[in-house]
């Protein structure tokens, strides 16, 4: 695979299908450990924060964790 004169690349169809890169999909290039990764851009700030920090849903309330009696 090569980068074109205009800086473009073609993502192979198998990869587009596997990862859901459809027409007009917003993407971001992320640099990690000396590598460049292509990832789908998240739609809003809340989704970005959840991805960065994770979000755990518990069956019990916070009160039951703080006051287990």
N, C-alpha and C positions, 0 to 999 in steps of 0.2 A: 504494500500500500504506500502511496506517495502523497505528499502534500502538493497541491497544484500551485501554479504560479500566483494565484490569487489567495493562497493560504487555505484552500478548501480540501476536505477529505470526504470520501464516500464511506458511510458506515454500511458494512455488508448486510444484506437483507435478513440473513439468519439472526444476526445480532440485534437488528432493529426489531424484529418480531419477538425475539426472546425477552427483550427488556422493555418493550412497549414504546419504542421511539417512533411515533407516527408523524405524519405531516404537521408542521408547525409546533412540534414539541419543543419547549424551552429547555435548553441544556446549559450546564456550567462546567467549566474546566477547573478541576481541583488538583493542586500540587501536593503530593504526599510522598515523603521519603524519596525524593529525587525522581518521582514518576508523575505523569499527568493522567488524571482519570476524567472521563466524561460521565457526568451524572445528570439526571433529570433535575431541573430547577423546581424547587418547591413553590407552591402557590401562594402561601402567605407566611407572615412572621411566626404565627403560632406553630405551623408545621415545621418551620426551620428550628425553632427552639426545642420542640419535642424530639426532633431527629438528633440534635446535638446532645441533649441531656437525658433523653429517654423519658418515659412516663409509665409508671407502674400503677395499675389499678388493684386495690385491695378489696376484699370482701367485707372487711371490718372497717369501722370508722377510725379516724385519728384518735378520738377519745379512748377507744378500747386499747389502743397501743400505748397511750400515755398513762392510763389508769386501768391496768389489767384486772383489778379486783371485781 
